[in-house]
C-alpha cells in the first residue's frame, strides 16, 4: 500500500450559505497562518480560545467553543463568555497526546432577547400584554426542540403566558425555571459556525517541562582508552537521575564510516585508532537502523532504554539524515544522492569547510517518495525499540514539506513522540520547522547574554503568536558550541548561564559532562571545544574540583518542586535599580507563576561573574491585587534563608563567589 503524501490541512465544515445567519465570527485566536498549522499544548493544559463575535442590532448572542479529537464525529462544547468590545473567550482541558480540532459557533437567542426587552418595558411602566403572547410563541418553538421532560415544563409556561392573568404571566415570563428550560433547548438552527476548523497538537507532559543531559556513550568505559558501551552507560543512570535530568540525549549511535574518516580536532586524516565523527553514519555494519558494534548489540541498547525508564529518564536519540560514503544506501539507492560529472558522489561542504566523510541526501531526487518513506521509517524503527524522543540534526537543510509529512505521519501512529529541532538558523526557518511539527526548538539563547537582549528575546518568545507553536529549549552549550562567555573558565559564569537557561525556559539542556565540569578551553579563534569529543574518546573525571554538579542538582530539584518554573510563557520582568531612577544593567529579575497562581517564583541573576552587585528590586504587588505597601515573606530556595520584605521596593545583593543568583519563593498574604 502506497503512503499518502498529502500534507495535513484544516478540515473545513461543509455548511450551505444561509443569509439568515446574522452572527459574525472573526479573528479567532490562536489561528496559525490562517489555520494552516496547529497550535500546541501539553496534555492536561487549559486551552484558551478567543474570537470576535457580534451581530447587527442589539439581539443577545450565545456563543460556544467546540472541540474534539481528530477523527471523532461528536463535538464537546463549552460556553464562551464576553470580554470587552465584542471579544469572547472560553477554555477546555487538553486530553491525551494527539491531534485535536476546535472552532466556535454562535447564534441569536431570541428568548433571552425577548426577556430582556420585556423587563425594560416593565421598568418603563409600559403595557406588555402583546409581548407576553409573543413570548408564548417563542417558548412554543423551544418546546418543539426540547426533551420530553423539558417539553412538559415549557408547555406549562406557554399556558401561563397565553391565558394567565397579567401578574401571573409576568412572573412566569421572568422565572428562572423558564429561563433554565429554554437555555437547555437552544435555537441553533441559524447558528453561525466559524469558517475553519482549527488544529491543536497535544503533546506528552515532557514536551512542556524537561531537563536534557547529553553524553557520548563511547567515552564511558571504565578502562582508559577503551570504547564505552551501552552497558557501561547503565552505570551512569543513577547519577544522572540524582542530578534531576529526565531526558538523556545520545548523539548518533550508528556504525561510523571509514572513508575520509575525520581525525582529532576535525583533522582531514584520521590516525588508525581515531573513532571518527559519529555523524558520519553508515558502514558495512549497517546504516540508520543499526548500532555501532563497539557500543554493543541492539539488545544491549534496548536494555539500556528500559533501565533508563526505571530511573525516570527517557532516552533521546539523534537522527541525522546524512550518510558516510560507506552507508548501504549509497550502493542500494544511488538516486538519493547527487553525483558529479566525474562520477564521484557529492560530499557536504560549506566553503572553505569540506566534510568529505558526509554525503548530503538529495531532497530533489526523482525517487523522492521512496526516499521520504525510508527516512520516516528510520524514526518508526527506533520507536519500536522504545525511543519516543528525537533530537534532529540540521533539519533546516532538509525539505520542509518532508518534515510536515513525516512528523505528521509518525504522530498518527505514535502521538506521544517528541522532536527537537537542532536549527541555529534564520528566524523564519526556525519558525517554519516549529509550525511543521517540531515539539521543541533550539533557540538563540546561547547568544543572548546582556540583560537587554535576554529580556527582548524572551518577550518575543512569550508574548507574540510564536508562543502558540514554538517551544524554546535553552542550551548554554552543545558539543558544537562553546560560547565566548564560557571560555574564561569562570565557575560563576557557568552557574549564571545554567540558572538562566533552567529558569527562563521550562525546557533546557546541556552537553553534560563538559558543562558540569566547567570545561572551557576553545579551539584557537573559534567558538567550539578543543579536543572535541565529536572526534575522539574522552576520559571524564566527574569529581574534578570546581564542578557544579551540586548546583545543577539543587536547581533541578527546585524546578521539580515549583510549578511556576514548569512553564515558559507566564513571565514578568521586574525593575532593578542601582539607585533611584537608574536601572541596573548587570542584574536581571523575573517572576513566574503557576497556572493556579498559588506558586510564585522570583529569580534574580547577576550577569557579572567577578564583582558583588546590589540594587533595589521592585516586586509588582499590583499584579496580585495587593497595595504597594504590603509586607510579605520571601524564601531563597538556593540558600534556604527567609526574608521579610516591606512594600514593593527591597534591596538585593549577589556575590558571584558565593552564589550569583537568588531563586525566591514568594509567600504573599492570602
Secondary structure, 3 states (H helix, E strand, C coil): CCCCCCCCCCCCCCCCCCCCCCCEEEEEECCEHHHCECEEEECCCEEEEEEEEECCCCCCEEEEEEEEECCCCCCEEEECEECCCCEEEEEEECCCCEEEEEEEEEEECHHHHHHHHHHHHHHCCCCCHHHHHHHHHHHHHHHHHCCHHHHHHHHHHHHHHHHCCHHHHHHHHCCHHHHHHHHCCCCHHHCEECCCCEEEEEECHHHCCEEEEEECHHHCCCCCCCCCCHHHHHCCHHHHHHCCCCEEEECCCCCECCCCCCCHHHCCCCCCCCCCCCCCECECCECCCCCCHHHCCHHHHHHHHHHHHHCCCEEEEEECCEECCCCHHHHHCHHHCCECCCCCECCEEECCEEECCCEECCCCCCCHHHHHHHHHHHHHHHHHCCCCEEEEECHHHCCHHHHHHHHHHHHHHCCCCEEEEECCCCHHHHHHHHHCCCCEECCCHHHCCCHHHHHHHHHHHHHCHHHHCCCECEECCECCECCHHHCCCCHHHHHHHHHHHHHHCCEEEEEHHHHHCCCCCECCCCCCECCCCCCCCCCCCCCCCCCCHHHHHHHHHHHHHCHHHHCCCCEEECEEEEECCEECCCEEEEEEECCCCCCEEEEEEECCCCCCEEEEEECCHHHHCCCCCCEEEEEECCCCCEEEEECCEEEEEEECCCECEEEEEEECCC
